[in-house]
């Protein structure tokens, strides 16, 4: 795993360049919303939410509460799952999965951040985990999931997905991770940034690709 990829809304890019990558929980906390709005933001988002200052939190339509209830274990509720995911920063481990996500945001311009995976993990060994599934998707026949879904990177490098077997899910050690996550926020994200690419609405991401001038700035990290 040489590179990982973060897909950001174009309108969030100017703030990311200054403050790094903040998890959804920290973004909501920083926005100083009134309590009813703060509670609503922490629950299932069935639409994109624009925070004061213009930053967008994407909707969570692919994981509605009713579907999550069918695939959660370990006593987890849908609210617990949203809270868990809201407290992490997510990276895709391959371009194919990145582009599936990008297709769901096709109407809006995006910025793809290409990150040095090994440097990111080395700097955050206690906070870095991997998942074999898209943890933000629970439609069709959703994969079983719980706190155990996220395997610390050091454990995964040693044992693969062995820890999942105890939860009725068996995967080959060769099964690649779908996501790399960092617990909490990553204010120093620029340290691990290899390059950033602006994508016009509808455009997929391809490597290698030139970096056009981004409308929000000069396109440089």
C-alpha positions as CSV (number, residue, x, y, z in Angstrom):
1,X,0.0,0.0,0.0
2,X,2.0,2.9,-1.3
3,X,-0.6,5.5,-1.7
4,X,-4.1,6.2,-0.2
5,X,-6.6,8.7,-1.5
6,X,-9.0,11.2,0.1
7,X,-11.9,12.6,-1.8
8,X,-12.8,16.2,-0.7
9,X,-15.5,18.5,-1.7
10,X,-14.0,21.4,-3.7
11,X,-15.7,23.9,-1.3
12,X,-13.8,22.3,1.6
13,X,-10.4,22.5,0.0
14,X,-9.4,26.1,1.1
15,X,-10.0,25.1,4.7
16,X,-8.3,21.8,4.3
17,X,-5.2,23.5,3.1
18,X,-5.1,25.6,6.3
19,X,-6.5,23.3,8.9
20,X,-5.8,19.8,7.5
21,X,-8.3,17.0,7.5
22,X,-10.8,17.2,10.4
23,X,-13.2,14.4,11.2
24,X,-16.9,15.1,11.0
25,X,-17.2,15.3,14.8
26,X,-14.6,17.9,15.1
27,X,-16.0,19.9,12.2
28,X,-19.4,20.0,13.9
29,X,-17.8,20.9,17.2
30,X,-15.8,23.7,15.6
31,X,-19.0,25.1,13.9
32,X,-20.5,25.8,17.4
33,X,-23.9,24.8,16.3
34,X,-26.9,25.1,18.7
35,X,-27.6,21.9,20.5
36,X,-30.6,20.7,18.3
37,X,-28.5,21.3,15.2
38,X,-25.5,19.6,16.7
39,X,-27.5,16.5,17.6
40,X,-29.1,16.4,14.2
41,X,-25.6,16.5,12.6
42,X,-24.5,13.6,14.7
43,X,-27.4,11.4,13.6
44,X,-28.0,10.0,10.1
45,X,-27.6,12.7,7.5
46,X,-30.0,12.1,4.7
47,X,-28.8,15.2,2.8
48,X,-25.6,17.1,2.5
49,X,-25.1,19.5,5.4
50,X,-23.4,22.9,4.9
51,X,-21.9,24.2,8.1
52,X,-21.4,27.8,9.0
53,X,-18.3,29.0,7.1
54,X,-19.3,26.9,4.0
55,X,-17.8,23.5,4.7
56,X,-19.9,20.5,3.6
57,X,-20.6,17.3,5.4
58,X,-21.7,14.7,2.8
59,X,-25.0,12.8,3.2
60,X,-25.1,9.3,4.5
61,X,-27.8,8.0,2.2
62,X,-25.9,4.7,1.5
63,X,-26.2,3.7,5.2
64,X,-29.8,4.3,6.4
65,X,-30.6,3.3,10.0
66,X,-33.0,0.5,9.0
67,X,-30.4,-1.2,6.8
68,X,-27.6,-0.7,9.4
69,X,-29.7,-2.5,12.1
70,X,-29.6,-5.7,9.9
71,X,-25.8,-5.8,9.8
72,X,-24.5,-4.4,13.2
73,X,-23.4,-6.7,16.0
74,X,-21.6,-6.3,19.3
75,X,-24.5,-4.3,20.7
76,X,-23.9,-1.5,18.2
77,X,-26.9,0.7,17.3
78,X,-27.0,2.8,14.1
79,X,-26.3,5.9,16.3
80,X,-23.2,4.2,17.6
81,X,-22.0,3.5,14.1
82,X,-22.5,7.0,12.9
83,X,-20.6,8.3,15.9
84,X,-17.7,5.9,15.3
85,X,-17.4,6.9,11.6
86,X,-17.8,10.6,12.5
87,X,-14.7,10.3,14.7
88,X,-12.4,9.2,11.9
89,X,-10.7,10.5,8.7
90,X,-11.1,8.1,5.8
91,X,-8.8,7.2,2.9
92,X,-9.5,4.9,0.0
93,X,-6.9,2.2,-0.6
94,X,-7.3,2.0,-4.4
95,X,-8.5,4.2,-7.3
96,X,-11.4,2.0,-8.3
97,X,-13.1,2.5,-4.9
98,X,-12.2,6.2,-5.0
99,X,-14.0,6.5,-8.3
100,X,-17.1,4.7,-7.1
101,X,-17.3,7.3,-4.4
102,X,-16.6,10.0,-6.9
103,X,-19.5,8.8,-9.0
104,X,-21.9,9.5,-6.1
105,X,-20.7,13.1,-6.0
106,X,-20.7,13.5,-9.8
107,X,-22.6,16.7,-9.9
108,X,-20.0,18.5,-7.8
109,X,-16.3,19.3,-8.4
110,X,-14.0,17.4,-6.1
111,X,-10.3,17.4,-5.0
112,X,-8.4,14.1,-4.8
113,X,-5.6,14.1,-2.2
114,X,-3.0,11.5,-2.9
115,X,-1.2,10.6,0.3
116,X,2.0,8.7,1.2
117,X,0.5,5.7,3.0
118,X,3.6,4.5,4.8
119,X,4.5,8.0,6.1
120,X,0.9,8.5,7.3
121,X,0.8,5.2,9.1
122,X,4.3,5.6,10.6
123,X,3.4,9.0,12.1
124,X,0.1,7.7,13.5
125,X,0.7,4.0,14.5
126,X,-1.8,4.0,17.3
127,X,-4.6,5.7,15.3
128,X,-4.3,3.9,12.0
129,X,-6.7,1.1,11.1
130,X,-7.8,-0.7,8.0
131,X,-11.2,-2.1,7.0
132,X,-11.9,-4.7,4.3
133,X,-15.3,-3.1,3.4
134,X,-16.8,0.3,2.6
135,X,-18.0,1.0,6.1
136,X,-20.2,3.9,4.9
137,X,-22.3,1.6,2.7
138,X,-25.1,-0.6,4.0
139,X,-27.4,-1.1,1.0
140,X,-28.3,-4.4,-0.9
141,X,-26.8,-7.2,1.2
142,X,-24.7,-5.2,3.7
143,X,-21.6,-6.9,5.2
144,X,-21.6,-7.7,8.9
145,X,-19.8,-5.0,10.9
146,X,-18.9,-3.8,14.4
147,X,-16.0,-2.1,16.2
148,X,-13.9,-5.1,15.2
149,X,-14.3,-4.2,11.5
150,X,-11.5,-1.7,11.9
151,X,-8.2,-3.6,12.5
152,X,-5.2,-1.7,13.7
153,X,-2.6,-1.6,10.9
154,X,0.1,-3.2,12.9
155,X,-2.2,-6.1,13.7
156,X,-3.4,-6.4,10.1
157,X,0.2,-6.5,8.8
158,X,0.9,-9.3,11.2
159,X,-2.3,-11.4,11.2
160,X,-4.4,-10.2,8.2
161,X,-8.1,-10.4,8.9
162,X,-7.7,-13.3,11.4
163,X,-9.5,-11.3,14.1
164,X,-12.7,-11.2,11.9
165,X,-13.1,-14.9,12.1
166,X,-14.3,-14.7,15.7
167,X,-17.3,-12.6,14.5
168,X,-18.4,-15.1,11.8
169,X,-16.6,-13.4,9.0
170,X,-13.7,-15.1,7.3
171,X,-11.5,-13.4,4.7
172,X,-8.3,-14.6,3.0
173,X,-5.1,-12.9,4.3
174,X,-4.7,-11.7,0.7
175,X,-8.0,-9.7,0.7
176,X,-6.9,-6.1,0.3
177,X,-8.1,-3.4,2.6
178,X,-10.7,-1.1,1.3
179,X,-10.2,1.8,3.7
180,X,-7.4,3.2,5.8
181,X,-8.7,5.3,8.7
182,X,-7.2,7.6,11.2
183,X,-8.9,8.1,14.6
184,X,-9.7,11.7,15.2
185,X,-8.5,14.6,13.0
186,X,-5.3,15.0,10.9
187,X,-4.3,18.7,11.1
188,X,-0.9,17.9,9.7
189,X,-2.3,16.2,6.6
190,X,-0.1,18.3,4.4
191,X,3.0,16.4,5.7
192,X,1.8,13.3,3.9
193,X,0.4,14.9,0.7
194,X,2.0,13.7,-2.5
195,X,-0.2,15.7,-4.8
196,X,-3.7,17.0,-5.2
197,X,-5.9,16.9,-8.3
198,X,-9.0,19.0,-9.0
199,X,-11.8,17.1,-10.8
200,X,-14.5,19.0,-12.7
201,X,-18.1,17.7,-12.1
202,X,-18.5,14.2,-13.5
203,X,-14.8,13.6,-14.2
204,X,-13.3,10.4,-12.8
205,X,-9.8,10.3,-11.3
206,X,-7.0,8.8,-13.3
207,X,-3.3,8.3,-12.5
208,X,-1.1,9.9,-13.7
209,X,-3.0,13.1,-14.3
210,X,-2.0,16.8,-14.5
211,X,-3.1,19.1,-11.8
212,X,-5.2,21.9,-13.3
213,X,-5.6,25.2,-11.6
214,X,-8.3,24.8,-9.0
215,X,-11.0,27.5,-8.9
216,X,-10.5,27.9,-5.2
217,X,-6.8,28.6,-5.4
218,X,-3.7,27.8,-7.4
219,X,-4.1,24.0,-6.9
220,X,-0.9,23.5,-5.0
221,X,-0.8,21.7,-1.6
